[in-house]
């Protein structure tokens, strides 16, 4: 039997109560054993190194980088000299999930491209979607 939480969506206190119940369940180690898992230090090291690469002057505004070239750049760092492609891909999956990078490994044409500047890519998509939007809306009315 599920414990139901009655919520009046117009009552701020009920919404706060629902948030508290959700948080309580998410923090329950029996239900979510992964919640207490700590990332290996190399994940943070690669994350910091990628941020450095993305902010470097040699990085183009679009932030696109070849996967192999990124691995090469990261491997030149002393603490990441033994970083292999497979581990980098695992870390990139994590960084993609948290939104730090965009990497579409499941799309054949993009599997070797990593976007280190996700905001640039999002801006480009917005521009494409909004292209001539004002004129099109005016032509309708």
N, CA, C and O atoms as a DFTB+ gen file, in Angstrom:
564 C
 N C O
     1  1       0.855      -1.175       0.000
     2  2       0.000       0.000       0.000
     3  2       0.896       1.231       0.000
     4  3       1.825       1.343       0.800
     5  1       0.604       2.140      -0.901
     6  2       1.370       3.378      -1.003
     7  2       0.886       4.405       0.005
     8  3      -0.311       4.519       0.273
     9  1       1.815       5.138       0.549
    10  2       1.450       6.257       1.415
    11  2       1.165       7.455       0.524
    12  3       2.068       7.991      -0.119
    13  1      -0.063       7.860       0.490
    14  2      -0.440       9.001      -0.332
    15  2      -0.252      10.295       0.444
    16  3      -0.428      10.345       1.661
    17  1       0.107      11.328      -0.284
    18  2       0.293      12.644       0.319
    19  2      -0.724      13.576      -0.329
    20  3      -0.540      13.997      -1.471
    21  1      -1.792      13.901       0.392
    22  2      -2.780      14.819      -0.191
    23  2      -2.188      16.225      -0.296
    24  3      -1.586      16.737       0.648
    25  1      -2.373      16.831      -1.464
    26  2      -1.790      18.153      -1.698
    27  2      -2.822      19.057      -2.351
    28  3      -3.436      18.709      -3.360
    29  1      -2.995      20.212      -1.756
    30  2      -3.785      21.270      -2.371
    31  2      -2.773      22.145      -3.109
    32  3      -1.982      22.846      -2.477
    33  1      -2.793      22.107      -4.426
    34  2      -1.755      22.798      -5.200
    35  2      -1.827      24.321      -5.077
    36  3      -0.925      25.018      -5.541
    37  1      -2.871      24.837      -4.468
    38  2      -2.960      26.291      -4.269
    39  2      -2.446      26.709      -2.891
    40  3      -2.343      27.897      -2.586
    41  1      -2.129      25.714      -2.067
    42  2      -1.648      25.990      -0.710
    43  2      -0.137      25.766      -0.646
    44  3       0.346      24.644      -0.797
    45  1       0.587      26.842      -0.422
    46  2       2.051      26.788      -0.395
    47  2       2.571      25.811       0.670
    48  3       3.589      25.151       0.463
    49  1       1.875      25.721       1.801
    50  2       2.303      24.806       2.870
    51  2       2.209      23.354       2.414
    52  3       3.078      22.545       2.739
    53  1       1.165      23.021       1.665
    54  2       1.023      21.657       1.154
    55  2       2.143      21.318       0.173
    56  3       2.668      20.205       0.172
    57  1       2.492      22.276      -0.647
    58  2       3.572      22.054      -1.612
    59  2       4.890      21.835      -0.873
    60  3       5.671      20.956      -1.240
    61  1       5.135      22.625       0.157
    62  2       6.344      22.449       0.975
    63  2       6.332      21.081       1.658
    64  3       7.368      20.425       1.765
    65  1       5.156      20.657       2.118
    66  2       5.028      19.349       2.755
    67  2       5.363      18.240       1.754
    68  3       6.051      17.278       2.097
    69  1       4.879      18.373       0.527
    70  2       5.176      17.394      -0.519
    71  2       6.676      17.356      -0.815
    72  3       7.256      16.281      -0.961
    73  1       7.298      18.528      -0.903
    74  2       8.747      18.591      -1.133
    75  2       9.495      17.855      -0.028
    76  3      10.440      17.115      -0.302
    77  1       9.078      18.055       1.213
    78  2       9.735      17.409       2.354
    79  2       9.591      15.888       2.284
    80  3      10.541      15.159       2.573
    81  1       8.407      15.412       1.902
    82  2       8.176      13.970       1.796
    83  2       9.043      13.380       0.685
    84  3       9.645      12.321       0.861
    85  1       9.106      14.059      -0.450
    86  2       9.940      13.584      -1.560
    87  2      11.402      13.532      -1.135
    88  3      12.087      12.538      -1.375
    89  1      11.876      14.590      -0.511
    90  2      13.262      14.648      -0.056
    91  2      13.564      13.533       0.946
    92  3      14.626      12.914       0.900
    93  1      12.629      13.290       1.839
    94  2      12.801      12.225       2.832
    95  2      12.964      10.870       2.139
    96  3      13.820      10.074       2.525
    97  1      12.148      10.609       1.122
    98  2      12.223       9.338       0.409
    99  2      13.506       9.227      -0.413
   100  3      14.117       8.160      -0.472
   101  1      13.907      10.309      -1.036
   102  2      15.117      10.286      -1.859
   103  2      16.355      10.039      -1.000
   104  3      17.303       9.390      -1.442
   105  1      16.344      10.549       0.208
   106  2      17.492      10.366       1.109
   107  2      17.496       9.003       1.804
   108  3      18.443       8.675       2.519
   109  1      16.460       8.224       1.600
   110  2      16.364       6.904       2.215
   111  2      17.333       5.950       1.504
   112  3      17.135       5.604       0.339
   113  1      18.380       5.534       2.221
   114  2      19.414       4.682       1.633
   115  2      18.881       3.313       1.221
   116  3      19.419       2.700       0.299
   117  1      17.845       2.828       1.879
   118  2      17.276       1.536       1.503
   119  2      16.596       1.623       0.142
   120  3      16.695       0.701      -0.667
   121  1      15.908       2.727      -0.107
   122  2      15.233       2.908      -1.394
   123  2      16.206       3.311      -2.500
   124  3      16.081       2.858      -3.638
   125  1      17.177       4.164      -2.162
   126  2      18.132       4.684      -3.133
   127  2      19.557       4.504      -2.603
   128  3      20.153       5.455      -2.098
   129  1      20.103       3.295      -2.714
   130  2      21.446       3.057      -2.175
   131  2      22.528       3.886      -2.872
   132  3      23.582       4.144      -2.289
   133  1      22.277       4.299      -4.100
   134  2      23.268       5.070      -4.854
   135  2      23.407       6.503      -4.354
   136  3      24.362       7.193      -4.710
   137  1      22.471       6.950      -3.541
   138  2      22.475       8.349      -3.109
   139  2      23.710       8.681      -2.278
   140  3      24.130       9.837      -2.240
   141  1      24.285       7.708      -1.626
   142  2      25.447       7.966      -0.775
   143  2      26.764       7.655      -1.475
   144  3      27.836       7.837      -0.899
   145  1      26.684       7.186      -2.714
   146  2      27.903       6.858      -3.451
   147  2      28.676       8.129      -3.758
   148  3      28.105       9.121      -4.210
   149  1      29.962       8.094      -3.512
   150  2      30.821       9.246      -3.743
   151  2      31.565       9.044      -5.057
   152  3      32.051       7.951      -5.349
   153  1      31.644      10.104      -5.836
   154  2      32.367      10.019      -7.103
   155  2      33.854       9.820      -6.855
   156  3      34.404      10.381      -5.908
   157  1      34.510       9.028      -7.695
   158  2      35.965       8.903      -7.582
   159  2      36.620      10.266      -7.833
   160  3      36.099      11.063      -8.614
   161  1      37.739      10.540      -7.190
   162  2      38.409      11.842      -7.357
   163  2      38.729      12.187      -8.811
   164  3      38.742      13.360      -9.182
   165  1      38.985      11.172      -9.629
   166  2      39.339      11.448     -11.022
   167  2      38.190      12.143     -11.760
   168  3      38.435      12.900     -12.699
   169  1      36.946      11.898     -11.352
   170  2      35.809      12.570     -11.975
   171  2      35.908      14.079     -11.760
   172  3      35.715      14.862     -12.690
   173  1      36.209      14.475     -10.531
   174  2      36.342      15.909     -10.223
   175  2      37.555      16.507     -10.933
   176  3      37.513      17.648     -11.393
   177  1      38.637      15.726     -11.018
   178  2      39.841      16.206     -11.693
   179  2      39.577      16.438     -13.178
   180  3      39.989      17.455     -13.735
   181  1      38.890      15.494     -13.814
   182  2      38.557      15.648     -15.234
   183  2      37.582      16.803     -15.418
   184  3      37.721      17.588     -16.357
   185  1      36.609      16.913     -14.543
   186  2      35.653      18.025     -14.620
   187  2      36.382      19.362     -14.554
   188  3      36.116      20.251     -15.363
   189  1      37.292      19.514     -13.603
   190  2      38.052      20.765     -13.464
   191  2      38.924      21.009     -14.690
   192  3      39.040      22.143     -15.155
   193  1      39.535      19.953     -15.212
   194  2      40.386      20.095     -16.395
   195  2      39.563      20.502     -17.614
   196  3      40.013      21.319     -18.418
   197  1      38.371      19.943     -17.759
   198  2      37.505      20.300     -18.890
   199  2      37.062      21.754     -18.779
   200  3      37.008      22.463     -19.784
   201  1      36.748      22.198     -17.580
   202  2      36.387      23.606     -17.379
   203  2      37.561      24.498     -17.778
   204  3      37.363      25.526     -18.425
   205  1      38.780      24.111     -17.399
   206  2      39.975      24.874     -17.789
   207  2      40.124      24.931     -19.305
   208  3      40.382      25.995     -19.868
   209  1      39.962      23.789     -19.962
   210  2      40.083      23.731     -21.423
   211  2      39.014      24.604     -22.066
   212  3      39.299      25.350     -23.003
   213  1      37.788      24.513     -21.569
   214  2      36.674      25.285     -22.135
   215  2      36.887      26.782     -21.977
   216  3      36.443      27.560     -22.821
   217  1      37.560      27.199     -20.907
   218  2      37.772      28.622     -20.651
   219  2      39.090      29.142     -21.212
   220  3      39.378      30.336     -21.120
   221  1      39.889      28.254     -21.793
   222  2      41.186      28.677     -22.319
   223  2      41.001      29.554     -23.555
   224  3      39.983      29.476     -24.243
   225  1      41.992      30.380     -23.820
   226  2      41.918      31.316     -24.945
   227  2      41.919      30.601     -26.287
   228  3      41.371      31.117     -27.261
   229  1      42.524      29.425     -26.352
   230  2      42.594      28.709     -27.625
   231  2      41.274      28.022     -27.998
   232  3      41.108      27.554     -29.124
   233  1      40.346      27.967     -27.047
   234  2      39.058      27.317     -27.300
   235  2      38.164      28.229     -28.128
   236  3      37.980      29.400     -27.794
   237  1      37.613      27.689     -29.206
   238  2      36.701      28.456     -30.055
   239  2      35.403      28.735     -29.301
   240  3      35.048      28.017     -28.366
   241  1      34.702      29.785     -29.720
   242  2      33.454      30.172     -29.049
   243  2      32.411      29.059     -29.049
   244  3      31.647      28.915     -28.095
   245  1      32.384      28.269     -30.130
   246  2      31.371      27.213     -30.219
   247  2      31.635      26.074     -29.241
   248  3      30.719      25.317     -28.920
   249  1      32.868      25.939     -28.764
   250  2      33.167      24.945     -27.741
   251  2      33.164      23.506     -28.210
   252  3      33.158      22.591     -27.387
   253  1      33.169      23.284     -29.529
   254  2      33.196      21.914     -30.048
   255  2      34.622      21.383     -30.007
   256  3      35.572      22.102     -30.318
   257  1      34.763      20.116     -29.620
   258  2      36.088      19.510     -29.600
   259  2      35.970      18.033     -29.941
   260  3      35.040      17.349     -29.514
   261  1      36.922      17.564     -30.711
   262  2      36.988      16.151     -31.054
   263  2      37.300      15.345     -29.787
   264  3      38.132      15.752     -28.976
   265  1      36.638      14.220     -29.627
   266  2      36.801      13.389     -28.436
   267  2      38.254      12.964     -28.248
   268  3      38.782      13.030     -27.138
   269  1      38.899      12.529     -29.323
   270  2      40.291      12.082     -29.224
   271  2      41.215      13.245     -28.867
   272  3      42.163      13.081     -28.099
   273  1      40.933      14.420     -29.430
   274  2      41.746      15.598     -29.117
   275  2      41.563      15.999     -27.649
   276  3      42.525      16.377     -26.979
   277  1      40.340      15.914     -27.164
   278  2      40.076      16.210     -25.752
   279  2      40.841      15.242     -24.857
   280  3      41.448      15.655     -23.869
   281  1      40.813      13.959     -25.199
   282  2      41.561      12.962     -24.433
   283  2      43.051      13.296     -24.436
   284  3      43.724      13.182     -23.411
   285  1      43.555      13.706     -25.585
   286  2      44.965      14.080     -25.702
   287  2      45.288      15.281     -24.814
   288  3      46.291      15.281     -24.100
   289  1      44.428      16.309     -24.863
   290  2      44.643      17.513     -24.040
   291  2      44.632      17.161     -22.547
   292  3      45.467      17.643     -21.782
   293  1      43.690      16.327     -22.150
   294  2      43.579      15.967     -20.740
   295  2      44.746      15.083     -20.295
   296  3      45.214      15.194     -19.162
   297  1      45.209      14.213     -21.181
   298  2      46.300      13.297     -20.841
   299  2      47.624      14.016     -20.634
   300  3      48.536      13.472     -20.011
   301  1      47.737      15.235     -21.153
   302  2      48.959      16.010     -20.963
   303  2      49.038      16.612     -19.558
   304  3      50.084      17.123     -19.158
   305  1      47.966      16.552     -18.834
   306  2      47.977      17.053     -17.452
   307  2      48.554      15.968     -16.551
   308  3      48.237      14.785     -16.682
   309  1      49.396      16.399     -15.650
   310  2      50.168      15.464     -14.824
   311  2      49.295      14.437     -14.101
   312  3      49.581      13.241     -14.150
   313  1      48.249      14.886     -13.442
   314  2      47.416      13.975     -12.651
   315  2      46.451      13.150     -13.498
   316  3      45.762      12.275     -12.973
   317  1      46.395      13.421     -14.818
   318  2      45.493      12.675     -15.705
   319  2      46.256      11.929     -16.796
   320  3      45.668      11.537     -17.804
   321  1      47.547      11.733     -16.606
   322  2      48.389      11.115     -17.635
   323  2      47.919       9.709     -18.010
   324  3      48.110       9.284     -19.150
   325  1      47.318       8.993     -17.087
   326  2      46.880       7.616     -17.353
   327  2      45.402       7.517     -17.718
   328  3      44.831       6.426     -17.711
   329  1      44.792       8.634     -18.031
   330  2      43.368       8.640     -18.372
   331  2      43.148       7.925     -19.704
   332  3      43.715       8.312     -20.727
   333  1      42.335       6.897     -19.682
   334  2      42.037       6.146     -20.901
   335  2      40.735       6.606     -21.532
   336  3      39.934       7.300     -20.906
   337  1      40.537       6.210     -22.774
   338  2      39.344       6.613     -23.524
   339  2      38.063       6.109     -22.852
   340  3      37.072       6.834     -22.768
   341  1      38.093       4.870     -22.380
   342  2      36.891       4.291     -21.772
   343  2      36.482       5.040     -20.503
   344  3      35.303       5.326     -20.296
   345  1      37.470       5.355     -19.655
   346  2      37.175       6.104     -18.432
   347  2      36.695       7.509     -18.779
   348  3      35.759       8.020     -18.164
   349  1      37.336       8.131     -19.764
   350  2      36.897       9.468     -20.184
   351  2      35.447       9.426     -20.654
   352  3      34.668      10.325     -20.336
   353  1      35.079       8.395     -21.403
   354  2      33.701       8.284     -21.875
   355  2      32.728       8.122     -20.707
   356  3      31.641       8.700     -20.724
   357  1      33.106       7.346     -19.701
   358  2      32.256       7.211     -18.505
   359  2      32.066       8.569     -17.827
   360  3      30.961       8.931     -17.422
   361  1      33.163       9.305     -17.715
   362  2      33.105      10.618     -17.065
   363  2      32.288      11.590     -17.906
   364  3      31.527      12.390     -17.362
   365  1      32.437      11.530     -19.234
   366  2      31.652      12.409     -20.111
   367  2      30.160      12.113     -20.005
   368  3      29.342      13.031     -20.063
   369  1      29.801      10.849     -19.850
   370  2      28.379      10.506     -19.658
   371  2      27.843      11.194     -18.403
   372  3      26.749      11.759     -18.406
   373  1      28.628      11.135     -17.339
   374  2      28.236      11.796     -16.091
   375  2      28.135      13.309     -16.294
   376  3      27.149      13.924     -15.888
   377  1      29.149      13.909     -16.919
   378  2      29.155      15.357     -17.131
   379  2      28.024      15.789     -18.062
   380  3      27.508      16.900     -17.935
   381  1      27.638      14.924     -18.993
   382  2      26.493      15.206     -19.870
   383  2      25.207      15.204     -19.042
   384  3      24.348      16.069     -19.218
   385  1      25.079      14.232     -18.141
   386  2      23.870      14.153     -17.302
   387  2      23.719      15.361     -16.394
   388  3      22.600      15.809     -16.143
   389  1      24.831      15.895     -15.897
   390  2      24.727      17.061     -15.009
   391  2      24.742      18.374     -15.788
   392  3      24.605      19.444     -15.194
   393  1      24.908      18.306     -17.114
   394  2      24.794      19.499     -17.944
   395  2      26.067      20.296     -18.151
   396  3      26.011      21.405     -18.682
   397  1      27.213      19.768     -17.749
   398  2      28.461      20.509     -17.937
   399  2      28.924      20.461     -19.386
   400  3      29.460      21.441     -19.904
   401  1      28.720      19.326     -20.038
   402  2      29.066      19.178     -21.453
   403  2      27.866      18.569     -22.168
   404  3      26.930      18.070     -21.544
   405  1      27.925      18.627     -23.484
   406  2      26.931      17.914     -24.290
   407  2      27.706      16.942     -25.164
   408  3      28.610      17.335     -25.901
   409  1      27.341      15.665     -25.072
   410  2      28.012      14.627     -25.847
   411  2      26.971      13.604     -26.272
   412  3      26.404      12.896     -25.439
   413  1      26.724      13.532     -27.570
   414  2      25.718      12.619     -28.111
   415  2      26.406      11.378     -28.659
   416  3      26.571      11.239     -29.871
   417  1      26.803      10.489     -27.779
   418  2      27.513       9.291     -28.220
   419  2      26.620       8.343     -29.022
   420  3      27.124       7.522     -29.788
   421  1      25.313       8.448     -28.853
   422  2      24.405       7.540     -29.555
   423  2      24.100       7.997     -30.979
   424  3      23.484       7.254     -31.743
   425  1      24.518       9.206     -31.349
   426  2      24.321       9.710     -32.711
   427  2      25.633       9.539     -33.464
   428  3      26.643      10.152     -33.120
   429  1      25.606       8.704     -34.490
   430  2      26.829       8.325     -35.201
   431  2      27.671       9.524     -35.633
   432  3      28.891       9.509     -35.468
   433  1      27.044      10.551     -36.179
   434  2      27.789      11.706     -36.685
   435  2      28.333      12.601     -35.572
   436  3      29.193      13.445     -35.825
   437  1      27.851      12.432     -34.366
   438  2      28.292      13.277     -33.251
   439  2      29.035      12.513     -32.158
   440  3      29.453      13.111     -31.166
   441  1      29.205      11.210     -32.323
   442  2      29.794      10.409     -31.248
   443  2      31.235      10.791     -30.922
   444  3      31.712      10.501     -29.825
   445  1      31.930      11.432     -31.848
   446  2      33.314      11.841     -31.600
   447  2      33.441      13.337     -31.355
   448  3      34.543      13.883     -31.402
   449  1      32.320      14.004     -31.094
   450  2      32.326      15.443     -30.843
   451  2      31.767      15.724     -29.454
   452  3      30.705      15.227     -29.079
   453  1      32.503      16.530     -28.704
   454  2      32.063      16.939     -27.368
   455  2      31.870      18.448     -27.396
   456  3      32.739      19.182     -27.869
   457  1      30.740      18.907     -26.892
   458  2      30.460      20.341     -26.808
   459  2      30.785      20.791     -25.388
   460  3      30.071      20.465     -24.440
   461  1      31.874      21.546     -25.258
   462  2      32.313      21.993     -23.938
   463  2      31.604      23.269     -23.508
   464  3      31.697      23.674     -22.350
   465  1      30.896      23.902     -24.435
   466  2      30.147      25.134     -24.144
   467  2      28.667      24.880     -24.463
   468  3      28.181      25.355     -25.490
   469  1      27.944      24.150     -23.617
   470  2      26.540      23.841     -23.910
   471  2      25.680      25.077     -24.145
   472  3      24.739      25.027     -24.937
   473  1      25.984      26.178     -23.477
   474  2      25.162      27.381     -23.644
   475  2      25.234      27.903     -25.070
   476  3      24.247      28.432     -25.581
   477  1      26.383      27.765     -25.720
   478  2      26.508      28.208     -27.110
   479  2      25.579      27.385     -28.002
   480  3      24.878      27.934     -28.852
   481  1      25.579      26.078     -27.806
   482  2      24.735      25.195     -28.608
   483  2      23.256      25.507     -28.385
   484  3      22.472      25.529     -29.334
   485  1      22.884      25.743     -27.150
   486  2      21.494      26.081     -26.826
   487  2      21.105      27.400     -27.487
   488  3      20.005      27.527     -28.024
   489  1      22.003      28.379     -27.449
   490  2      21.749      29.673     -28.093
   491  2      21.544      29.490     -29.594
   492  3      20.661      30.118     -30.178
   493  1      22.351      28.638     -30.221
   494  2      22.207      28.391     -31.660
   495  2      20.851      27.766     -31.973
   496  3      20.198      28.150     -32.943
   497  1      20.428      26.806     -31.157
   498  2      19.114      26.198     -31.365
   499  2      18.002      27.236     -31.225
   500  3      17.040      27.225     -31.993
   501  1      18.133      28.125     -30.252
   502  2      17.132      29.186     -30.076
   503  2      17.070      30.081     -31.299
   504  3      15.989      30.451     -31.758
   505  1      18.242      30.428     -31.827
   506  2      18.272      31.284     -33.016
   507  2      17.622      30.597     -34.205
   508  3      16.908      31.234     -34.979
   509  1      17.864      29.311     -34.353
   510  2      17.257      28.572     -35.461
   511  2      15.741      28.523     -35.332
   512  3      15.015      28.705     -36.310
   513  1      15.281      28.278     -34.126
   514  2      13.841      28.178     -33.895
   515  2      13.169      29.538     -34.056
   516  3      12.052      29.628     -34.567
   517  1      13.846      30.586     -33.622
   518  2      13.255      31.924     -33.653
   519  2      13.500      32.669     -34.965
   520  3      13.013      33.786     -35.134
   521  1      14.237      32.077     -35.884
   522  2      14.564      32.756     -37.128
   523  2      13.285      33.213     -37.832
   524  3      12.405      32.405     -38.131
   525  1      13.198      34.476     -38.083
   526  2      12.059      35.107     -38.755
   527  2      10.733      34.870     -38.021
   528  3       9.671      34.947     -38.638
   529  1      10.780      34.590     -36.743
   530  2       9.566      34.334     -35.967
   531  2       8.644      35.547     -35.965
   532  3       7.434      35.407     -36.146
   533  1       9.206      36.737     -35.760
   534  2       8.394      37.957     -35.713
   535  2       7.671      38.152     -37.044
   536  3       6.474      38.435     -37.062
   537  1       8.395      38.001     -38.164
   538  2       7.768      38.173     -39.476
   539  2       6.670      37.133     -39.707
   540  3       5.613      37.453     -40.252
   541  1       6.920      35.908     -39.299
   542  2       5.924      34.860     -39.485
   543  2       4.677      35.121     -38.650
   544  3       3.558      34.903     -39.116
   545  1       4.868      35.587     -37.416
   546  2       3.717      35.896     -36.567
   547  2       2.933      37.080     -37.117
   548  3       1.703      37.092     -37.069
   549  1       3.648      38.080     -37.643
   550  2       2.966      39.240     -38.222
   551  2       2.189      38.858     -39.473
   552  3       1.121      39.412     -39.732
   553  1       2.709      37.924     -40.245
   554  2       2.012      37.517     -41.468
   555  2       0.735      36.742     -41.159
   556  3      -0.180      36.702     -41.981
   557  1       0.669      36.134     -39.990
   558  2      -0.523      35.387     -39.587
   559  2      -1.642      36.331     -39.176
   560  3      -2.810      36.095     -39.486
   561  1      -1.275      37.414     -38.469
   562  2      -2.316      38.304     -37.948
   563  2      -2.708      39.388     -38.902
   564  3      -3.574      40.205     -38.587
